């Protein structure tokens, strides 16, 4: 079973590192994310495909078009990675991969190393990711209903 508390702690560590080290780093609200998707002309079903923005304007209130931001999907690791991004292992959804391909200059994976001996981050677009990709395998994640629904049979 996944350790949700540990994952949440790791996520918060990654966000703190990025807030300190990445100029323009911004954590959007749900409404902000909807606005970004609207600007890009992308379906709201992609709302979960990015965690943050890198703003090219002083604040989100100043965002008027796609030139004012970049989408950031964060992948955190505790692993010792002295040659970041080399050695990273992470999951990528089909939607994330799709946005990487379509918005190559606008959507980035942000690989964050939280190991105290090699902290830092690296942004990767689709081209960089493909050049570094050692192997890729498909994994299905299946969610079953929490409670079985009863169906009346006549």
Secondary structure, DSSP 8 states (H G I E B T S, - for coil): ---HHHHHHHHHHHHHHHHHHSTTEE---HHHHHHHHHHHT--GGGGGG-SEEEESSSSGGG--SGGGEEEEEEEEE-S--TTTTTT------HHHHHHHHHTTTTEEEEEEE--TTS-EEEEE-HHHHHHH-------------SS-------
